[in-house]
Amino acid sequence: MQELLTVITYPIVWLICSYLLKIESGLAKLLISVTAAVLVYVLFGMWQSQKEKHKEN
Protein backbone atom coordinates (compact mmCIF):
# COMPACT_ATOMS: atom_id res chain seq x y z
CA MET A 1 0.00 0.00 0.00
CA GLN A 2 2.80 2.39 0.92
CA GLU A 3 4.59 1.92 -2.38
CA LEU A 4 1.36 2.22 -4.34
CA LEU A 5 0.57 5.60 -2.79
CA THR A 6 4.10 6.76 -3.59
CA VAL A 7 3.78 5.69 -7.23
CA ILE A 8 0.41 7.43 -7.56
CA THR A 9 1.63 10.62 -5.86
CA TYR A 10 4.44 11.27 -8.35
CA PRO A 11 2.36 11.76 -11.54
CA ILE A 12 -0.44 13.57 -9.70
CA VAL A 13 1.97 16.15 -8.30
CA TRP A 14 3.66 16.42 -11.73
CA LEU A 15 0.29 17.24 -13.32
CA ILE A 16 -0.55 19.73 -10.58
CA CYS A 17 2.76 21.48 -11.18
CA SER A 18 2.22 21.51 -14.95
CA TYR A 19 -1.40 22.57 -15.22
CA LEU A 20 -2.42 24.27 -11.99
CA LEU A 21 0.83 25.93 -10.94
CA LYS A 22 2.04 26.46 -14.55
CA ILE A 23 5.64 25.47 -13.75
CA GLU A 24 7.50 25.11 -17.03
CA SER A 25 10.86 23.89 -15.74
CA GLY A 26 11.16 20.12 -15.98
CA LEU A 27 13.79 20.03 -13.25
CA ALA A 28 11.57 21.96 -10.84
CA LYS A 29 8.63 19.64 -11.55
CA LEU A 30 10.88 16.61 -11.07
CA LEU A 31 12.23 17.83 -7.74
CA ILE A 32 8.80 18.79 -6.41
CA SER A 33 7.23 15.51 -7.54
CA VAL A 34 9.99 13.30 -6.12
CA THR A 35 9.97 15.24 -2.85
CA ALA A 36 6.21 14.82 -2.53
CA ALA A 37 6.43 11.09 -3.30
CA VAL A 38 9.18 10.55 -0.72
CA LEU A 39 7.24 12.60 1.83
CA VAL A 40 4.14 10.44 1.31
CA TYR A 41 6.29 7.30 1.70
CA VAL A 42 7.85 8.53 4.95
CA LEU A 43 4.59 9.84 6.45
CA PHE A 44 2.74 6.63 5.66
CA GLY A 45 5.57 4.62 7.22
CA MET A 46 5.43 6.74 10.36
CA TRP A 47 1.66 6.33 10.53
CA GLN A 48 1.97 2.53 10.23
CA SER A 49 4.64 2.49 12.93
CA GLN A 50 2.43 4.47 15.30
CA LYS A 51 -0.49 2.18 14.53
CA GLU A 52 1.57 -0.94 15.34
CA LYS A 53 2.91 0.65 18.52
CA HIS A 54 -0.64 1.30 19.77
CA LYS A 55 -1.62 -2.32 19.03
CA GLU A 56 1.21 -3.58 21.21
CA ASN A 57 0.07 -1.47 24.17
RAMO-V106986 format. One record per helix or strand of 3 or more residues. SS is the DSSP state (h for helix, s for strand). FROM is the first residue (numbers start at 1). TO is the last residue. If there is no record, write none. Layout:
ss=SS from=FROM to=TO
ss=SS from=FROM to=TO
This chain:
ss=h from=2 to=20
ss=h from=26 to=56
